[in-house]
């Protein structure tokens, strides 16, 4: 071995010793954090479940600070994922939270659960969006996660409709970059005769499918995970789903990222039973029904403009209380306890036939380099 090689080996050995010393410090600090989390839980006393200890507003504040402190070389997304898992493990020391989600296992909604809560939770798959709402309302689970909006396909109307009948609150939102993959046991596109996927995924990949599988039969199913389950034993079929579904159902990714739009994202709602305190960067979702007469919608929205409050979304849905009768779902910036928004809400109580705060919750914390699936 040359002198240069000796110097290089000695330098590497020194770096490895530094890494080992840092690992010791990191492990010690994580253990100290876990102990403090237990102290917090003890101070709060017996509150009756994981939902009483988990604070999305506090978690959002911590994660925003992670981004502010991050100077690299790890991306924001990687740092956020690391800290989410640390917080998840600390919170689950006595009993993991139960989180209902739109199943089956392997759906993008399950990925949204892990994005929000980390992996130290018990995920409970539900067969429908309605089942998730009911599980949360009944207290069978601590929280639920459902899709509400896709950046290219628009709103998930069934999620909005459930707020008309089930009394739950929005506690957080999750934004997930959606990468669609072609999963199959086939070795080539020429062997694929059928493609299974959720209807929205078929729509998100329609140009790719037309260009690459023009003769294949496109079959819509209840979820992408269900699509993967159906093709796991077929040599002439494929599914459109995420990487997690490929892992769960033992399928290969023949082609990745086949979505037509590179910025394809889905927004999910975290459902709970209580309104949350302000986190410092919040959104509020309202359900409002106007009185009959000309200018009814204008009367509902004008106070927002007068108070300088930004409205980021408005959707109308049938109220189911009469023909051609509608309610409006409105997303605005700010927390319901903010003075300007509180003023608007007081005004709406006099102008609207019905006004309900569905939730004031932290804006999704998204890193500058989103994770790929």
C-alpha positions in Angstrom: 0.0 0.0 0.0 1.4 3.4 -1.0 1.8 6.4 1.4 -1.1 8.1 -0.5 -3.4 5.1 0.1 -2.3 5.0 3.7 -3.3 8.6 4.2 -6.7 8.1 2.4 -7.4 5.0 4.6 -6.5 7.0 7.8 -8.7 9.9 6.6 -11.7 7.5 6.0 -11.2 5.9 9.4 -11.3 9.3 11.0 -14.5 10.3 9.2 -16.1 7.0 10.2 -15.2 7.7 13.8 -16.9 11.1 13.6 -20.0 9.5 12.1 -20.1 6.9 14.9 -19.8 9.7 17.5 -22.6 11.7 15.9 -24.8 8.5 15.8 -24.3 8.2 19.5 -25.4 11.8 20.0 -28.4 11.5 17.7 -29.6 8.3 19.4 -29.2 9.9 22.9 -31.1 13.1 21.8 -33.9 11.0 20.3 -34.2 9.1 23.5 -34.3 12.4 25.5 -37.1 13.7 23.2 -39.1 10.5 23.7 -38.8 10.9 27.5 -40.0 14.5 27.2 -43.0 13.3 25.1 -43.9 10.9 27.9 -43.7 13.8 30.4 -46.0 15.8 28.3 -48.5 12.9 28.2 -48.3 12.5 31.9 -48.9 16.2 32.5 -52.0 16.1 30.3 -53.3 13.1 32.3 -55.7 10.4 31.1 -57.4 12.1 28.1 -59.0 8.9 26.7 -57.2 8.3 23.4 -54.5 9.2 20.9 -56.7 11.9 19.4 -56.5 13.8 22.6 -52.7 13.9 22.7 -52.0 14.5 19.0 -51.8 18.2 18.1 -51.7 18.9 14.3 -51.3 22.6 15.0 -48.2 22.0 17.2 -46.8 19.5 14.8 -47.2 21.9 11.9 -45.2 24.6 13.9 -42.4 22.1 14.5 -42.2 21.1 10.9 -42.2 24.7 9.7 -39.2 25.3 11.9 -37.5 22.2 10.4 -37.7 23.8 7.0 -36.6 27.2 8.2 -33.5 25.6 9.8 -32.6 23.4 6.9 -29.5 24.5 5.0 -28.9 21.1 3.3 -27.4 19.0 2.0 -30.6 16.9 2.7 -33.7 18.3 1.0 -36.6 19.8 3.0 -38.7 16.7 2.1 -36.1 14.3 3.5 -35.8 16.3 6.7 -39.6 16.5 7.1 -39.9 12.8 6.7 -37.2 12.1 9.3 -38.8 14.5 11.9 -42.3 13.1 11.2 -41.1 9.6 12.0 -39.4 10.7 15.2 -42.6 12.5 16.3 -44.7 9.5 15.3 -42.5 7.1 17.3 -42.5 9.4 20.4 -46.3 9.8 20.3 -46.8 6.0 19.9 -44.8 4.9 23.0 -47.8 3.8 25.0 -50.4 3.1 22.2 -50.4 3.9 18.5 -53.1 6.0 17.1 -55.8 4.4 15.0 -56.2 6.0 11.6 -59.0 5.1 9.2 -58.4 5.6 5.5 -59.9 4.8 2.1 -58.5 1.4 1.4 -57.6 -1.3 0.6 -53.9 -1.4 1.6 -51.6 0.2 -0.9 -53.8 3.2 -1.9 -52.5 6.8 -2.2 -54.7 7.6 0.7 -52.7 5.2 2.9 -49.5 7.0 1.7 -51.2 10.3 2.8 -51.7 8.7 6.2 -48.0 8.0 6.5 -47.1 11.4 5.2 -49.1 13.1 8.0 -48.7 10.7 10.9 -45.5 8.7 10.2 -45.4 4.9 10.3 -45.9 4.4 14.1 -49.7 4.3 13.7 -52.3 1.6 13.2 -53.8 2.1 9.7 -57.4 0.7 9.3 -58.6 0.3 5.7 -62.2 1.2 5.0 -64.2 0.3 2.0 -65.7 3.7 1.3 -65.3 7.4 2.1 -68.5 7.2 4.0 -67.1 4.5 6.2 -64.1 6.7 7.1 -66.4 9.5 8.2 -68.6 7.2 10.3 -65.6 5.6 12.0 -64.3 9.0 13.0 -67.7 10.3 14.2 -68.3 7.2 16.3 -64.9 7.4 18.0 -63.9 4.0 16.7 -60.7 5.6 15.4 -58.7 8.7 16.3 -58.6 10.3 12.9 -59.5 9.5 9.3 -57.9 10.5 6.0 -59.9 10.9 2.7 -59.1 12.5 -0.7 -60.8 15.8 -1.5 -59.2 17.3 -4.6 -56.8 16.5 -7.5 -54.9 19.1 -9.3 -56.0 17.9 -12.7 -59.3 16.1 -12.1 -60.9 18.5 -9.6 -62.9 17.8 -6.5 -63.9 14.5 -4.9 -67.6 15.3 -4.7 -68.5 12.4 -2.4 -66.1 13.7 0.3 -67.8 17.1 0.3 -71.3 15.5 0.4 -70.5 13.5 3.5 -70.1 16.8 5.5 -73.9 17.3 5.0 -74.7 14.3 7.1 -71.8 13.4 9.3 -70.5 15.7 12.1 -66.7 15.7 11.9 -64.1 18.4 11.7 -61.1 19.0 9.4 -58.0 18.8 11.5 -55.3 19.0 8.8 -54.6 18.7 5.1 -52.0 16.7 3.2 -50.7 17.3 -0.2 -49.2 14.3 -2.0 -47.4 14.4 -5.4 -49.1 11.6 -7.3 -46.8 9.5 -9.6 -48.8 6.8 -11.5 -46.9 3.6 -12.5 -47.8 0.8 -14.8 -47.7 -2.4 -12.7 -47.8 -5.8 -14.2 -46.3 -9.3 -14.4 -46.0 -9.0 -18.2 -42.6 -8.4 -19.8 -43.7 -6.0 -22.5 -46.6 -3.7 -23.5 -47.5 -6.1 -26.3 -48.7 -8.7 -23.8 -51.1 -6.4 -22.0 -54.8 -6.7 -23.0 -56.5 -5.0 -20.0 -55.6 -2.1 -17.7 -57.3 -1.7 -14.3 -57.3 1.5 -12.4 -59.4 4.0 -10.5 -61.4 6.2 -12.9 -59.4 9.3 -11.9 -56.1 7.5 -12.6 -57.3 6.4 -16.0 -58.2 10.1 -16.7 -54.8 11.3 -15.4 -53.0 8.9 -17.7 -55.3 9.0 -20.8 -52.8 10.4 -23.2 -50.1 7.9 -22.2 -52.5 5.1 -22.5 -53.7 6.2 -25.9 -50.2 6.5 -27.2 -48.8 3.2 -25.7 -51.8 0.9 -25.2 -54.4 2.0 -27.7 -56.0 -1.5 -28.0 -56.1 -2.4 -24.4 -59.4 -2.5 -22.5 -59.5 0.1 -19.8 -61.4 -1.1 -16.7 -62.3 1.3 -13.9 -62.3 -0.2 -10.3 -62.8 1.1 -6.8 -59.2 2.0 -6.1 -55.7 1.6 -7.6 -54.8 -0.9 -4.9 -57.8 -3.0 -6.0 -56.5 -2.8 -9.5 -53.1 -4.1 -8.4 -54.8 -6.9 -6.4 -56.6 -8.0 -9.5 -53.6 -8.2 -11.8 -51.2 -9.8 -9.3 -51.9 -13.3 -10.8 -52.4 -12.2 -14.5 -49.8 -12.2 -17.2 -51.9 -10.2 -19.7 -53.2 -7.4 -17.5 -51.7 -4.3 -15.9 -52.7 -1.8 -13.1 -52.1 1.9 -12.7 -51.1 2.5 -9.1 -48.3 3.9 -6.9 -45.0 2.4 -5.9 -46.5 1.3 -2.5 -49.1 -0.8 -4.2 -46.4 -2.5 -6.3 -44.6 -3.5 -3.1 -47.8 -4.6 -1.3 -49.0 -6.8 -4.2 -45.6 -8.0 -5.5 -45.8 -6.4 -9.0 -43.1 -4.9 -11.1 -43.1 -1.4 -12.5 -43.0 -1.8 -16.2 -43.2 2.0 -16.8 -43.0 4.7 -14.2 -44.4 8.2 -13.9 -47.0 7.8 -16.7 -49.2 10.6 -15.6 -49.9 13.2 -18.2 -49.1 16.2 -16.0 -45.8 16.3 -14.1 -47.3 18.4 -11.3 -50.2 15.9 -10.7 -51.0 16.2 -7.0 -53.9 15.2 -4.7 -55.0 17.0 -1.5 -56.3 14.9 1.4 -58.2 15.9 4.5 -57.5 14.6 8.0 -60.8 14.2 9.8 -61.2 14.5 13.6 -63.9 15.5 16.1 -62.7 18.8 17.4 -61.8 22.3 16.2 -58.1 23.1 16.7 -56.3 26.2 18.0 -54.4 28.4 15.5 -51.0 27.2 14.3 -49.9 30.5 12.7 -50.5 29.6 9.1 -54.0 28.2 8.8 -56.9 27.6 6.4 -60.6 27.5 7.3 -63.3 25.5 5.4 -66.9 26.8 5.7 -70.1 25.2 4.6 -72.6 27.9 3.8 -76.2 28.1 2.4 -77.5 31.4 1.2 -81.0 32.8 1.4 -83.2 32.9 -1.7 -83.1 36.0 -3.8 -80.9 38.0 -6.2 -77.3 38.6 -5.2 -77.4 35.9 -2.5 -73.9 34.6 -3.2 -72.5 38.1 -3.5 -73.9 38.9 0.0 -72.1 35.8 1.3 -68.7 36.6 -0.3 -68.5 40.4 -0.1 -67.5 40.5 3.6 -64.4 38.4 2.8 -63.2 41.0 0.3 -64.0 43.8 2.7 -61.8 42.2 5.4 -59.0 41.4 2.9 -59.4 37.6 3.4 -58.3 35.4 0.5 -60.8 32.8 -0.7 -58.8 29.9 -2.3 -61.7 27.7 -3.3 -65.5 27.6 -3.6 -67.6 24.6 -4.6 -71.4 24.2 -4.8 -73.1 20.9 -4.0 -76.8 19.9 -3.9 -78.1 20.4 -0.3 -80.5 17.4 -0.6 -83.1 19.4 1.1 -85.0 20.5 -2.0 -84.8 20.7 -5.8 -82.2 23.1 -7.0 -81.1 24.0 -3.5 -77.4 24.2 -3.0 -74.7 24.7 -0.3 -71.3 26.2 -0.8 -68.0 24.9 0.4 -65.6 27.7 0.8 -61.8 27.6 1.7 -60.3 30.8 3.0 -56.9 31.8 4.4 -56.7 32.2 8.2 -58.1 30.7 11.4 -61.7 31.2 12.6 -60.4 32.9 15.7 -58.6 35.6 13.7 -60.4 38.9 14.2 -61.1 39.5 10.5 -62.5 36.1 9.9 -64.4 36.1 13.2 -66.1 39.4 11.9 -67.0 37.7 8.6 -68.5 34.7 10.5 -70.6 37.0 12.6 -71.9 38.7 9.5 -72.7 35.4 7.8 -74.8 34.3 10.8 -77.2 37.1 9.9 -77.0 36.8 6.1 -76.8 33.0 5.5 -79.5 30.4 6.0 -76.8 28.2 7.4 -73.1 28.6 8.2 -70.9 25.9 9.6 -67.2 25.8 10.3 -65.9 22.5 9.0 -62.5 23.1 10.4 -59.7 25.6 10.9 -56.4 23.7 10.4 -52.7 24.1 9.5 -51.9 24.7 5.9 -50.1 21.6 4.5 -46.3 21.7 5.2 -44.6 21.0 2.0 -40.8 21.0 1.4 -39.2 22.7 -1.5 -38.3 19.3 -3.0 -41.4 17.0 -2.7 -40.8 13.3 -2.3 -41.3 11.1 -5.3 -43.1 7.8 -4.8 
